[in-house]
């Protein structure tokens, strides 16, 4: 899959250096798969959840990456990366 808006990840990892290795690992894994739908994606990312039209990935136990995935074009549009506490507040859903 192709990652779109990776700069969101880069900016977040600059502010949260402990997330860098985790986010790099996620990006390496997502780039080499070609799931046709969410169920196939879950074979590779068991902790991913679908929230409306968005997919939420657990990045370690402290971070959440929120993305919109177009399975037809094989693109992952990163919307946000948040610390778990901020994610739990739910403001990202608006």
C-alpha positions as a printed Julia matrix, in Angstrom:
94×3 Matrix{Float64}:
   0.0     0.0    0.0
   1.07    3.58  -0.59
   1.12    5.97   2.36
  -0.25    9.45   1.7
   0.43   12.34   4.1
   3.38   10.56   5.77
   4.5    14.02   6.92
   1.85   13.71   9.66
   3.78   10.72  11.02
   7.12   12.48  10.69
   5.94   15.57  12.58
   4.4    13.46  15.33
   7.53   11.34  15.77
   9.68   14.48  16.0
   7.56   15.64  18.95
   7.36   12.11  20.41
  10.76   10.47  19.8
   9.76    7.27  21.59
   7.2     6.66  18.82
   9.73    6.72  15.95
  10.66    3.03  15.88
   7.04    1.95  16.32
   5.8     4.19  13.49
   8.66    3.15  11.22
   7.81   -0.49  11.84
   4.13    0.19  11.05
   5.02    1.99   7.81
   7.32   -0.82   6.65
   4.59   -3.39   7.28
   1.78   -1.45   5.61
   3.85   -0.79   2.47
   4.31   -4.48   1.66
   0.72   -5.67   1.96
  -2.19   -5.42  -0.49
  -5.39   -6.19   1.38
  -8.62   -6.07  -0.6
 -10.75   -5.08   2.4
 -10.67   -4.52   6.15
 -10.95   -8.21   7.04
  -7.75   -8.92   5.1
  -6.05   -5.92   6.71
  -6.83   -7.42  10.13
  -4.8   -10.5    9.17
  -1.72   -8.25   9.28
  -2.83   -5.73  11.93
  -4.95   -7.61  14.47
  -5.32   -4.52  16.66
  -6.76   -2.34  13.88
 -10.33   -1.13  14.32
 -12.76    0.32  11.85
 -14.48    3.47  13.14
 -16.93    4.63  10.51
 -14.93    5.18   7.33
 -11.66    5.42   9.25
  -9.22    2.76  10.37
  -7.49    3.13  13.73
  -4.17    1.35  14.25
  -2.73    0.73  17.7
   0.9     1.81  17.59
   2.39    0.17  20.64
   0.24    0.72  23.71
   0.6     4.51  23.79
  -0.35    5.78  20.33
  -3.12    5.57  17.72
  -2.75    6.21  14.01
  -5.97    7.24  12.28
  -6.27    6.77   8.53
  -8.7     6.46   5.67
  -7.91    3.52   3.41
  -8.83    3.2   -0.24
  -8.48   -0.51  -0.87
  -9.09   -0.16  -4.6
  -6.18    2.26  -5.13
  -4.16    0.7   -2.28
  -3.64    4.05  -0.56
  -3.53    4.86   3.15
  -4.4     8.5    3.84
  -3.04    9.35   7.29
  -5.35   11.7    9.11
  -3.71   11.86  12.53
  -1.4    10.22  15.04
  -2.36   10.74  18.67
  -1.25    9.71  22.13
  -3.71    7.21  23.58
  -5.08    9.7   26.14
  -5.87   12.28  23.46
  -7.42    9.6   21.24
  -9.69    8.53  24.09
 -11.11   12.07  24.36
 -12.68   11.49  20.94
 -12.19   14.97  19.46
 -10.59   13.37  16.37
 -14.02   11.99  15.35
 -15.33   15.49  14.57
